[in-house]
Amino acid sequence: MPAANYRFLTAAQVNRLHARHIARAPPTQPAMLGSAVHSPLDHHRYGQTDLFQLAGVLSEKLILNHPYQDGNKRTALFAADMFLRRNGYQLQSAAGGDDNKALADAHVCVATREWTPLPRYIYGSHDMSGVLKSAQWLYAEFGARSMVAAGPDAWLIVLSRTCRMFAFGAISLIFALFLSALNYSDARIGLFMSTTMAGDVVLGLLVTLIADRFGRRRVLLGGSVLMIFSGLVFVAFENYWVLLLAAVVGVVSATGGDFGPFRSVEESTLSHLTSSSIRADVLSWYVTSSSLGSAVGTEISGRIIKAIKGTSSTTAAYHAMFWVYVAAGAICAAAAGLMSKRSEIYTEKQEESSTSQAAEPLLELPATRPSDVGHDESGRDQEDLRAAYAQASPGQTSRLQRVWRKGLQLGHVSPESRGVVVKLWILLTIDSLADGMVSYGLTNYYLARKFDLSESYLGDIMSICYLLAAISTIFAGPLARRLGLINTMVFTHLPSSVAVLLFPIPQSVWMSIALLFVRTGLNNMDQAPRAAFIAAVVKPAERTAVMGITSTLRTLAATVGPSLTGFLADSNGFWIAYVVAGLLRIGYDVGLFYMFVGIDVSGDQEVDKTDAASEVESDGDDNVEAEQPQRRGV
């Protein structure tokens, strides 16, 4: 164990009396750390005191919830020490009696943020049944453990996305049919969708400019309010221009895709809340839950419309569905209101500073009286942290000027990040143009026109499509760990692109549906690896801007698609849109593989210069990196 770690442990033992105050509310950071660290020295493995049990719980929370925000790595190392010693009866069977080897592996887990070896020791009891071992393997393999470790803020984001995509799925089923029922031409329907998506571009750009400064939770709350506003307008009005204004100013998904102000902020926040080792799993569940929401939304939409049409007109049934949209917006607003300050970008920087300061009494003032522990920290409130962060902002220009300059220029994106993301943006623009031409909303319209299918039948079809997408997305995380991010993106998306190209050929409804199942079942498997790839190649401070620009460019490209398809449909060439879109998507897949397959994303951009300096103190970290080939490359 490095000398610096012994120093930390010794200081904690000297100050062990400070930890007696852990039961007082609110517990101070030094007391929490002191309790979590000194207990393994003062008690046997099966400690008899309440303090020991409380220390174990605290250290467990430090490991599971704060591995990526802990500015002092040594704190996390000894939290792992405490946690594993608390489970000491399992160490002997798991590590062949070599406790030092088990603890060293635990230290490696925390130091490298690679959590794969931990469950082997935590759940490695010799008497564990085969069923439990299999369940534990499934729990870890499919990312459930990663979701649990991500914390409540990540859960709220996933819940919000699920509700939002439930509403988007419900509306996308009938959106084009709704406008058609109001006797608007195919060209005007395509123009409506394109203009709506153009509004999303402007809104997404605005979000990119203000999200980190104005506050991510405020942005998500504002987007939810706009979602409620748009839904209410569609409930009450039928005028083309009034509906168009509500769709442009507010948040409406005309195509079933998530092109509004939410996604870039949510993905950036999830990347901020997760370490590199669990990020792909969490993002996979983020996408999976959205597909499940869309599946349920389309199924319920078809059933509700069928029931309402029995007692009312078709347009009245379509109007009623937008109440679902309003309710989903209200749930999203509540979720945004419940998120904690950890989701904000400034929190990470402040907590690193706060943690380092909290550890100083343990490291430098072993003789401090217990009553003095955490005195300075307890007096610093969140507003002081906000003010300190604002004061540290560079330049004397106004906040609006700084935010505008940051949002519109790429100068704040490092050259190494820019060289990757610019090429990725070009490819994603091509892919998004194709997706806009054959969106799920337009595909519903195409099937209804070609085969004269009812809304309930379409709802059943699309619900199965989204369900297949949800199931397949679960495998995106395991595939990404084994094949690499780029390989997973390419070899799951390419068959989907071929299905789009062949979609207009069959003249039977079942063959068309089969191709649609192939397309939707594989289409979303590239989303989580793509977000994880972007998070890996850019720095944390750049993520919201880069993901926001990515979302804006994708939406801007997709904006052109519906108008092109509307023009083709008005000229009896609806099928041409699928041929063109399929070829564009295949070109995207080939270009993605050619340009990025060799890029190394093993080093996460989360490590700053201070972290790098502390890495030098720890002997063994270089060897750890060499022993993890599955994280090298894409």
N, C-alpha and C positions, 0 to 999 in steps of 0.2 A: 504494500500500500504506500503511495507517495507520502513524503514527509509533510506536505501541506495538509493532507487529509488527517494525519495524526494530530497536527496542530489544532485543526478544527474540532476533532473528537475530544482532545484533552481539554480544550477551552470549554466545551459544552459540559464535560464532566465536572469541572471546577464550578461552573455556574448552575449545577443541577438543581440547587434550591429554587432558582428562578422558575423552573418548570412546575413547582408546586402551585403556582398561580394560574395554571392552565385552566382550572375549573371556573375561574372568575370570568365574567363576561364584560366586555369582549376580550378574548385572549389576544395578547400581543404577539407579533411575529417572532421576536426572540424567544418567548416562552414556548411557542409552538415548536420551533426548531430545536430548542433545548430539550423539550420533552421527547420529541421524536428521536433524538440522537443519543441522549445520555442513558436511556432506559436499557439498551442492550448490555451496558457495562455494569449497571447496578442491580440487575435482576437476572434470575435464571431464565431459561427459555420459556418455561411455563410460569411466568411471573404471577404472583398472587395479588398484586395490588390493582386497584381501579386505575391508578395513574398509568401503570404499564399497559393495560388494555386500551385506555384512551390514547396513549402514545402510539400504539399500533394502528388504531383507526386513523389518527392524524397522518402518520407516515404513509398509510395506504392511499389516503386522499392526495398526498403530495405526489405520489407516483402516478396515480391514475389520471389526475385532473390537471396537474401543473408541470408535466415534464418539459414542455417547450417554452414556458414563461419564466422558469427559474433562472435568474441571472447568475446565480452562483452554483456551478455544477456540483460542487462538493456537497451542498445541501441535498441535492437529489441522490447523490451516491450513498449517503448515509441514511437517507430515507429508505432506500432499497435494502441496506444492511439491516435496518430495524424491521422492515417488513418480512424479510426472509428469516430472520432469527425468530420472529413471532410465529412463523410456520416451521419451526425447526424440526419437528417430528417428521416432516416430509423431506427435509434436506438429505437425511442419511440414505433413504431408499433411492432418492432421485440422483444423488451425486456419488453414490457408492461410498458414503461415509466421509467424503472429502468436503468438509464445510467450506474450506478456503476456496476450493474450485467453484463451488456453488455461489459464494459471495462475489468472487471475481467475475463470474458470468453475469451476475446481477448488476455489478458496477458497469460492466460493458454495455448491458441493455440500456441503462439510464444514460450513460455517457454518449452513446451513439444514437440514442432515440430509436433503437431497433428492438422491438419488444418480443420478437419471436421466441427466444429461449425462456422467457419468464414463465409461461404457463407450464413448461416442463417441470419446473421446481415447485410452483404453487400447487399444481394439480398432479404431481408425479408420485403420489402415494402408491406403495406396492400393492395395497389391497383394493385399488380402484378397479371396478369391473370393466369388462370390454365395452359394455353399452355406454358407460359414463365416459370412457376414453374416446369412443366414437363421437359422442355428443359434444365433448370438449373440442375435438378436432373440427367438427362442423362449426361450432361456435366461433372458433378462431379463423378457420379457412374462409368462411363467407362473410367476414367482416363484422359480425355481431359484437364481438369484443371491442373492436375499434369504435363502433358507434357508442357503446357504453362509456368507453374512455373519453370520448369527445366532449361530453358534458352537456348540461341543460341548454346552453345557447345553441349548440349544434342541433339538438333535438327540436327546439322551437323553429329553427330555420327549415328543417326537413318537414315538420308539420305544416308550416306556412306554405311551402312549395307544394305539398300534397294537396292541400285545400285549393290552392290557386289553380293547379293543373286539373283538379276535379271540375272546377268551373270552366276552365278553358276547353276541356274535353266535351263538356255538356253543350257549350255554345258552338264549338267548331262543327259539331254534327249538323246543326241546323242553320248556320250563319248564311251560307250562300243560298240555301233553300228559303230562308226568311226573306232575303232581298229579292229573290226570284218571285216569291209569293206576293211581294209588293209591286210586281210588274216592272222591275228594272231589268234592263238588257244585260247580257253576259259581259259586254264591254264595260258597262257601268259598274257591274259587280266586281270585275277585275280592278277597275280604277279605284273603287272604294277600298278594297283590300290593300292595294299599293299605297294609297294615301294614308291609310291607318298605320301601316308599317313605317311610313315616312315620319309620322308623328312619333312613333316609338323611337326612331333614330334620334330625333331632336331631344326627346325626353331622356334617352339613354346617354346622350352626350352631356346633357345638363347634370345627370347623376354622376358621370365620370368627373365632372369639374368640382362638384361640391361634396361628394359622399364622405371622404375621409375628414374633411374640414368641418362640414356641417353636422356630421354624425351619421353613421350607418343606420342606426335605429330610427332616426328621424326620417331619413330617406325612405326606408321601408314602410314606415307609418304613412308618410305622404303618398307613396304609391298605392297603398291600400285604400286611402281615402279617395284617390282618383278612380280607383277600380269601382268603389261604391257609387260614385257620381255617374260614371258611364253606364253602369247597370240600371240605375234609376231612369236615365234618359231613354234607354232602349225599352224599358217597361212602358213608358208613357207616350212615346212619339213614333211616327212613321215617316215623317218628312225626310227625304234623302239628305238634304244639307244639314239638318239638325242632327241626324244620326252621325253623319260624317264628322261634324264638329266635335261631338261627344267622343267619337272614336279617336280623333286626332289629339284632342286636348287631354282626354282621360287615358285609361288603360283598358284596351279591348283586344282580345286575341281573335282576330278574324280567321286565322289559319290553324289554330290549335297549338302553335308553337309559343314558346316563352320568349318573346322579343322585347318585352317591356323593360322598366327600370330596375327590376328585381334581381335578375339572374347574376349579373356581373358583381353586384354588391354581395349577394349571398355566397357566391363561389369564392370571392376574395375573403369574406369573413370566415368561411369554413377553412380555407387555407391558413388563415391567421390563427384559428383555434386549434389546429391539428398539427402534429409533427409529421415529418416526411414518411415515417414508416406506416402510419395509419391513414394518411390523407387519401390515397387511392380508394381504400375501402369505404371511407366516409362519403366521398364524392360518388362512389358507385351506389350507395344506398340513397343518396340525394337524388340521383337520376332514377333509381328503381322505384322509390316512393312516388315520384312524379308520374311515372308510367302507370303505377297502380291507381293513382288518383284519376288520371285520364281514362283508364279502363272503366272504373266505377262510374265516372261522370257520363261517359257516352252511353253506357248501358242504362243508367237511370234516366238519362235524357230521352232516349227512344221510348222507354216505357211510359214516362210521364206524358209525352206528347201524344202517344197513342190513346191514353186514358182521357186526356183533355179534349182531344179531337172528337171523342164520342159525344160530348155535351156542348162543344163550342166550335168556333171556326179555327182554321189552320193558323191564321195569323195571331189569333188570341192565344193559342197554345204556344206559339213561338215567343210572344211577349212574356208569358208566364215564366218561361225558362230563365229569363234574366233576373228573376228574384233569387234564383240559385247563385247567380253571379254576385249579387249584392251581399248575400249571406257569407259567401266565401271571402269577400273583401273585408267584412267585419271580423272574421276569424283571423285573417292575416294581420289586421290592425292590432288585435289583441295580442297576438304572438310577438309582434314588434315591440309592443309596450312592455312585455314581460322579460325581454332580453336584458342581460346585465351589461355593465360597462366593460367587461372583458372583451366584448365583441368589437369595441372601437380600437382603431389603430394606435391611438396615443396610449391606451392602457398598457400595451406590451412594453413600451419604452419606460413608462412610469413604474411599472411593477418590477422591472429589472433593477431600476435605481432603488426602489423601495426595499427590495429583497436584499440587495447588497448592503444598504444602510442598516437593515434589521440584523444582518449577520455580524456587523462590526462589533457590537458589545460582546458577542461570543468569542470573537477572534482577538480583540485587543483589550478588553476590560474585564478580565476574569474576576476581579475583586469588587465589581459593582454590586451595590446592595439590591436585593430583589425588588424593592419598591421603585427602583429607578429603571427597571427593564421596560424598554419600549416607550419611555416617556415622550421623547421627541416624535416618535412615529405616531403615537396615539393622538398627538396634537395636530398632526397634519391631516387636513380633510381633503376630500376629492376636489373641491374648488381651488385649493392651493395648487394641487397638481395640474389642474387645467390651466391656471394662470402661469405656472412655471413653463408649461409646454408652449403656451402661446408666446410667452416672452422669449423663448429660445428660437422662435421662427425667424429665418433669415430675412434681412432687408427691412426697410422702413416704409415700403409701399403699403397700400391698403390691402386688407384681406382679399377683397374681390379681385384686385389686380394680380395678387400672387396666385390665387386659385385659377384665374383665367389663363395666366401664363403657363401654369403647371399643366392645365388640362389640354391646351392647344399645341404645345410644343413637345417634341420628343427628346429635348435636351436633357430632361431629368431621368430618362431611361438610359442606363449605362450602355456603352458601345457593344459590350459582349451580349447583352440582352437584346439590343436593337437588331443586331445581325441575324438573330434567330427569329424574333417575332415578326419582323417585316416580311420575311419569306412565308412564314406561317399565315400572316394576314392575307397575303395574295391568294394562297391556296384556299383558305377558308371563305374568301369572297366568292370564288368559283363554286365551291360546294353550296354556299348559301343561296346563290342565284338559282342553282338547280333545285334546291329544296323549296324555294319560293314559287317556282313554276309548278310544282306538283305537291303542294302542301296537303295535309290530311283533309282540310276543309274542302279544297278543290277536288281531291280524290273522292270524297263523299258525293260531291256534285256530279262528278264524272260517272260514277257507278249508278247513281240515281237516273241520270239521263240515258245511259247506255242500256241498262237492264231494268229500268222502271222499278227500283226497289223502294220499299216503304221506309219511314224513319226508324221504326222499331227494328226492322231487319238490318238496316245500316248500323244502328246502335249495337246490335249483337255482334256484327262483324268487327266494328272498330273496338269494341270492348275486348274481344279476343286478341286483336292486334296489340292493344296496349298491354294486356296481360302477358302476352309473349315477350313484349319488350321489357317488361318488369322482370320476368324470370331470367331472361338472357343477361340483363344488366348485372344481376347478382354475380355472374361469373366473370365480369369485367375485371374486378380486383384480383382474383386468383390468376387469371390469364396474364394480367399486366405484370404480376410478380414473376411469372415463369417465362413469358415470351418477351417482356419489355413493353414499354408504353407505345412506341411507334408501331411495332409489329401487331400489337393488339388492335390499335386504331385501324390499320390498313386491312388486315386479314379478316376482320369482322365487318368492315364497312363495304369492302369490295363486292361480296355476294349480294348485299343489299342494293348496290348500284346496278348490278346486272339485272336484278329483279325489276327495278324501275324501267330499265331499257326495254325489257320484254313485256311489260305490263299491258300495253294496248293490243298485243297480238291475239290472245285467246278470244274466242267468240262465245265461250260458255262462262257463266257466272262463277262456277266452281274453280276453273283454272285461273281466272282473274283474282279470285279471293286467295288462292294458294300462293300466287306471286306476291300479293299484298301481305300475306302472313310472313313470307320470307323477308320482304323489305322491312316491315316494322319490327319483326323479331330480332333482327340484327342491327338495325339502324342506330340504336342508342348506345350500343356497347362501346363506341369510341368517345362518348362524352366525358365520362369520368377520367379515363387516361389522358384525354386532351387537356382537361383542366389541371390535372396533376403535372402534366408535362410543362404547361405554361408556368405553374407555380414553382417548378423546379429550376427553370432556366432564367427566371427573373428574381430580383431581390424582393423581400417582403414589402418594402416601402413602395415598390413599383407595381404590386399585384393589382390593386384596385384600378389604377390607371390603365394598365395593359389589358386587363380583363374587360374593363369598360370600353376601351377602344376596340377590342376584339368583338364585343357584343354589338357595338355601334356599326362597325364595318359589315358584320354578318347581316344585321338587320337592313342596312342600306342596300346591300346586294340583293337580299331577299325581297326588298320592296319592288324591284323591277319585275320580279317573276310573275305575280298575279296579273299584272297588266298585259304582259306578253301572252300568258295563257288565255286571258279573257279575249284578246284580239284573235287568237287562233281558234278559240271555241266559237266565237261569233262568225268565223269563216269556215266552220265545219272541219277544223283541223286540230281539235282538242288532243288527238292522239300524238300529234307531232311534239307537243310539250314534253311528253314522257320520253320520247326518243332523244331529244336534245338534252333533257335533264339527266338521263342515264349516262350519256357520253361525257357530260361535264363532271359528273360524280366519279366516273372511272378515271378521268384525267386527274382529278384531285387525289385519288388514292395512289395512283402511280407517282405523282409528283411528291406526295408526302413521304413515300418510302424512299424515293431517290434522294431527297434533300436532307432527311433527318435521321435515317436509320442508324448512322454511326455516332450520333451525339451522345456524350457522356453526361448523364444526369445523376450520377452517384453522389455528387457533393451538393447537398441542399444549400440554397442561398440564404438560409436563416442564420448561418454562423457569421458573426461580425468579427471585427479585428480583436475585440476584447476576448471573445470566445476562442479565437484562434490562438491568442497568447496563452490562455489557460490550457489549451490542448497540448502545448509544448511541455507543460509541467507534468502531464500524465504520460508515463512511459507506456505503452501498450496500445494506445489508440491507433497508431499507424498499422499495427498488426491486425487490429480489429477490422479496419477498412479492407485490408487485403484478404480477410477471411470471408467477405461478403460479396462474392462475385455476382450474385443475383441482383444487386442494386447498381451494378455498373453498366452503363450503356442503356439504350432504349430498344 
